[in-house]
Amino acid sequence: MAGSDKHELGFFLLRYVPDAMKDEFVNVGIVLFGGGVDAGYADVRFTRDWRRVLCMDPGADLEWLQALEKDIRMRLQDAAGREDILFRLQDLCSNVIQVSATKGCLGAEPAQELELLTKLYLEPPPIQAGRRVPSGRQRILAAMQNAFESEGVWKLMRKDIAVERYTHKGDPLKIDCAYRPNGVIKMFHGVALSSDVDSAKVLSFSYPEIEAGIARDEEAGLSLTAIVEDGLDRSDEAILFALAIMERSRIAVAGVSEMPRLAEIARRELRV
């Protein structure tokens, strides 16, 4: 999703690792730094919901973790570049906090990208009355599966495709399903725009790297279709933005009601 108004940015995650021998961690922070015209930008965000940390380590020192965010932010203001940022963090953090590999992204405004990445990597799904809130995505996924099952192709499709094999290790995005009828891998991913517009942006800025990775590793082209709710409010500027950003990224968009047609195409292409 490149454009003249997009700037190269980089970020890495801060991971809470209470027991290095178990190789288990929880993402607790993210540091974003700019490049090019944003070369002087660097900031940090920590999670505001410590439940996952306490679930892994009931004795976690939350006061120390909260103070660490302030200390890191202060040191970032004096950092001269990415190497200096990493040096200062490694000097500051104990073994319980580890720094992930650096990832790249594009953004017009670093502060906005930091907020988006914070939601993506640090915020857990919402909880209501002790249970996960059912999402519009779940309904979309059910419709996708039902349509493909009706045409007898669901069992032939790849599911929950981890894009980190094509992008960067640690990338949490997983594409819902795909099949390869010829030299093109056809991917389908449910996007609930009425409740999570940001997911369209995440999918859009991931698309170029997924496409490049598939070309490199599987010598195939890519066709990605986002399946969205029917009856979206086209007067909602946020939804219009999400649709436009996917279109600019060459991601096709189809409503749930179009799933029978897409599943029939899959049946013909897979010769079931």
N, C-alpha and C positions, 0 to 999 in steps of 0.2 A: 504493500500500500504506500508506494512512494509518491511524493508530490513536492512541488516547489516550496510549499509551506511547511513541510515536514523536516525535522532535524534529527540527526543521529543522536541517540541517547544510549546509555548503558546502565545496567543495574545488577545488583547481586543481593542475595537473600542472607539474612542472619538466622541461623538455625540453633535452637536450643537442644543440646545433646547431653542429657544427664548421665548417660552411661555409654561411653564410646565403644565398649566391647559389644553392645547389643546392636550397634549401627542403626539406632532409631532416633528420630528427631522431629521437632515441630518448628515450622517457620514462625518466627516471632518478630522479625524486622525486615525492612527492605531499604537499601540505599540506592538512590538514583543520582547519576551524574551526567552532565551534558558534554557534548562535543561540538566542534565548530563554533557557531555563533553563541552557543550555550555553554562554552567550555568552562565558564566560571561557576556554573550551577552545581550544587551538591546538597542533598538533603536526605533525611532519614525519617521513616515512620515505623513505629512499633504497633503491634496489635493492642487493641483495647479490651479484648476478650481473652482472658487467661485460662479458660476452662480446659482447653486441650493440653496446656502446659501442666496444670494441676492434675489432670487425669494421668499423665505420664509420670509426673513427679510431684506427689502431694506435698513434699517438703520444699518446693521451689521458693527461692527468695524473690518474691515479686517486687519488693521495694528496690532491691538491687537492679533488677531488670528495668524497672521504670526510670531509675536514676541513670542507667546506662544509656538510654535513648537521649537524654539531655546532654550527657557527656559526649556522645558521638556527634551530635549536632554541633556542639561547640567546636570540636576538633575539625569537623568538615569545613567550617568557615575559614580555617587557616590552611587547608590542604591545597597543594599546587596542581594536582592532577590525579589521575586514577591510581598510579603507582603509589603516590603519597597517601591517598585515601586508604588503600589496602594496608600500607605500612602502619599507619596510625591505628587502624582497626585491629590489626594483628597484635599490636603492642598493647592495646587497651583491653581486648576481650580475653577472658580466660578460656580454658579448654572446653568449658560448658557451652560456649558460643562459637560456632564455626561459620566461616564465610563460604558461600557457594561459589561455583564458577560464574564468571561474568556473562550476562546475556545482553543482547542488543535489541533495541526497538526504535521505532520512529514516532515522533510526536511534535505537534505544533507548539505546545506549551508544557514545559517540564513539570510544573506543579500539578497540572491536570493529569498527566500521565502517571505521576506518583500516586495520586488518589485512585486511579483506575487499577494500577498494579497492586495497591494495598488491598482493594476489594477482592482482586483475583487470587492473591497468594496468602493473605492473612486473615480474612474474615470467614468464619465458619458459616454454614447454611443456617438460616434463622430457625429458632426453636420456639415452639408455642405449646404451652401446657405440657411440657416434657416430651414433646414429639416433634419430629421434623415437619415443617409446613409443606403439604403437598404442593407441587409446582405445576405451572402450565406445561413445563417441559415433560413432565411425566405423562400427561395426556397426549402430547405430541408423539412421544416415543411409543406409547401403546398403539396409537393409530398407525405409525410407521410399521411396527412389527406385525400388526394384524393384516395390513395390506400385503406385505411381502409374504406372510404365511399363507394368505388366501391364494396367492399365485404359485405357491410351492417353492419359493426361492430363498426364504429366510435362512434355512439350514445351510445354504451354499455361500452365504455372505460372511465377510469378516466383520467382527463386532468390537466395539470399544478399542479403537485403533489408537494407540499411544503415539502422539505426534513427535515425542521427543526423539524417536529414531530418525526423524527427518529434520528436526530443528535443533534443540539443545537439550542435553541431559537435564532432567528435572522439570521440563515443561509439563504442566499438569493437564493440558488439554487432551481430551480423547474424543475422536470422531465416532459417532454412533455406529455407523455401518457402511460397508462398501462392497463392491464387486468389480471384477475386471473381465469384461467380455472380449476385449481385444487389446489394443495398445493404449487404452485409456482406463485409468482407475476411476470409477464413479463412486463418489462419497456422498453420504447423506447425513445431515446433522440437524437435530431439533433445536430451534432458537425461539424461546418464549419472549417475544418482543413486548407484550403487554405488561410483563413483570420484570424483565431484565434486559433493557436496551443495551447495556454495556457488553453483553455477550456477543452482540453483533460486531462491536469494535474489536473485541479480542479475536474473534474468528477472522476478521478482515486483516488485521495486521499479522496474523499467523500464516495466512494463505500463501504469500509469496515464498516463504521458507519451506512450507509443506510441499508446494509445487516443485521447488528446486530440489528438495531432498528426494522426492519420488522419481524425478528425472535422473538424478544421480544414482540412486540405489536400486531402482526397479526398471529403469530405462522405459518409463511410461509417462504418458500425459496425465493430467488431472482434470476432473470435472467435479466440482463441489456444489451441492444443492442444499440450501438452508430451508428446512421445513418450518413454517411459521403458522400461527393461528389464523383461522378464517375470520373475516369480519373485523380486521384491525381498524382502529380509528385513524383514518388518513388525514385528519385535521390535527392530530397530535404531532407537534414538531419533532419530538424525540423519536417517535416511530418513523417519521419521514427521513430523519437523519440516518437512522439505523439502516433503512432500506437503501438509501442513496450510497452509504459507505460500502455496503456489500456489493451493490451494482458496480461501483468504481473499482472494486477489487476483483471483479469478474466472478463473483459468487452468484449463482442462479438462486432465485427465491421462488418457492412454491407453497401454496396453502395446503393445509391438511386434507382438504377435499380433493386435491389433485393426486393424492397418494395412490388410489386405485390405478390411475393412468400410468404413473411412474412404475408401479409394481408390474403392470402388464408389459411395459417396455423391458423391464428386467427379465421377465420370463422369456420373452422372445429372444433377447440377446444371449441369455444363458442356455437357450434351447431346451427348456424344461418341458 
